[in-house]
Amino acid sequence: MTHTLVRMTVAETISSKLEAAFAPAHLDVRDESAAHAGHAGAREGGETHFRVAIVSKLFAGLSRVERHRRVHEILDAELKGRVHALSLTLLTPEEASHRM
């Protein structure tokens, strides 16, 4: 029997962790590393700059700072590792409905 090790991309890891933590109604993780090539924090192979949008009822009653803090706690290993920049939009379903 052979085992194949499948390496998840950083975007897949981020998505998986955020899905598990926030059970989002909407989750969008975009790797924007290519747009930052040659800039500070950019690395060969990308996977350094991400834009994340989450709509979750678990954000209800939390300040913007607390929402960011919770996401940063979940993604601590990635932020200490490969991820250089993380742009976050964190909304409740009600807040998201007002933006559409």
MODABEL-V712141 format. One record per pair of residues at least 12 apart in sequence whose C-alpha atoms are under 6 Angstrom apart, sorted by the first residue. I is the first residue (numbers start at 0). J is the second residue. If there is no record, write none. Layout:
[[I & J] [I & J]]
This chain:
[[23 & 54] [23 & 55] [24 & 54] [24 & 55] [25 & 53] [25 & 54] [26 & 52] [26 & 53] [27 & 51] [27 & 52] [28 & 50] [28 & 51] [29 & 49] [29 & 50] [30 & 49] [31 & 48] [31 & 49] [32 & 45] [32 & 46] [32 & 47] [32 & 48] [40 & 83] [47 & 81] [47 & 82] [47 & 83] [48 & 83] [48 & 84] [49 & 85] [50 & 85] [50 & 86] [51 & 87] [52 & 87] [52 & 88] [52 & 89] [53 & 89] [54 & 90] [54 & 91] [54 & 92] [55 & 91] [56 & 91] [58 & 91] [59 & 91]]
